[in-house]
Amino acid sequence: MRFEVGSATDQGMVRETNQDRLLVHGNLVAVADGMGGHAGGELAAETAVDELRRLPTMTDTAQVVAGIHHANRKVLGAAERTGMTNMGTTLVAALMRPERRSVVIANVGDSRAYFMSGGDLDQITEDHSLVEDLIRAGKISEEEARDHPHRNVVTRVLGIGEDPEVDTFELAVGADDMFLLASDGLFNEVDHQVIATILDNVEDLDEAAARLVERANQNGGHDNITVVVVRIRDDEPMASTPARAEEIVDEQSLSHLPLQPSAEASGPDVDDPVEPEGPSDPPDQEVEAGSGATEVEAPVGSDPSTELEETLLGQPGEEGSGDLTTEELPPVRSRRPNRMRTFVFAVCVVAIIGLGIGGLVAYGRNAWFVSTVGNEVVIHQGRPGGVLFIEPQAVQPTGIDINDLNPGSRSRVTDVPVFGSLAEAEEFVDQLELSSLRTSE
């Protein structure tokens, strides 16, 4: 099984910097959309894709999930070192599995994966966002979601909490099938059918990626835009397989795959990955558009490297390692209900929920940002767009009219910078006033 890859990324027409990052590395591709201010968003997204690049070659779903958890811990560590505790990033990744003639998709956040076969484009991932939750609950329609004031609020990202839940899907693939990874800067601007038409009619994948970015900019380009396009190339006929599967899988429920012991159970800490020996992976693709599609011939039937097993899934040959079959499962023993155990469990669950809500409230309140109310520049407490039920509050009008600022200062305000304290937000406003005075002089 061979595959070709094309990509493009752009800061868009409004943002001053590009906080998106993409990865094309061996049999793994990914897109990350950073958030948390200029420096924070860039650092979070870059840390996530860099950590995935450094890991040994992955071969299955469990390793992808373990790799994403490893990247999450590195983002948390970077936030702690720099003091940018409000930073985070979405991540959507795709792993080619030639030995199974399939592709594993994994995502956290609202960056998306699409799959195209026979001219039909289907969204594979579900957005981890507030508006998507409201749509699923029947509270709002998809049309209302497009203009919802909290459409940018994500409910799951890397960099906020340990080991976030990762949605995974495995799809059977055949010759000329395609899939697309994209940040929200694409699909918030470009209609689903337009995306499908461009993918179906443009042969060169870098050109297709560039056209998607161009169309997003033509429609406003309000956010960074990043796309990775992959096409499967295979001259051999597909083996007889069931209908294309789209299964949500977690680390503890991998019944359709050979089960391996988890990293936490038998392997060393995944924060210390072991670099694989032997031939290196194919070179990473550059993030700029127009560099020519990369064609990679994936090895068929290759065994996972020893380093990967040690890093992500534990030492081979250890007790509990290897494939798990039905015969090896221990018998299920019936036991009488233990009311005290049930009570203790319930208390623990309530305590955990309480701690989670407390942490969420602290996260939602422990930040300040600068934006406008009407034309006046105002300091707010909270997170831009809010976090679930925690809405930001305007706490300090500044008396500055945004129209009195120079273009550079206006752009800094419209980018809605986020700060870790009220004093930092006030210092930012003071700089705006000084800049405005210099301009008027």
Secondary structure, 3 states (H helix, E strand, C coil): CEEEEEEEEECCCCCCCCCEEEEEECCEEEEEEEECHHHHHHHHHHHHHHHHHHCCCCCCHHHHHHHHHHHHHHHHHHHHHHCCCCCEECEEEEEEEHHHCEEEEEEECCCEEEEEECCEEEECCCCCEHHHHHHHCCCCCHHHHHCCCCCCCECCCECCCCCCCCEEEEEECCCCCEEEEECHHHHCCCCHHHHHHHHHHCCCHHHHHHHHHHHHHHCCCCCCEEEEEEEEECCCCCCCCCCCCCCCCECCECCCCCCCCCHHHHCCCCCCCCCCCCCCCCCCCCCCCCCCCEEEECCCCCCCCHHHHHHHHCCCCCCCCCCCCHHHCCCCCCCCCCHHHHHHHHHHHHHHHHHHHHHHHHHHHCCEEEEEECCEEEEEECCCCCECCECCEEEEEEEEEHHHCCHHHHHHHHCCCEECCHHHHHHHHHHHHHHHHHHHC
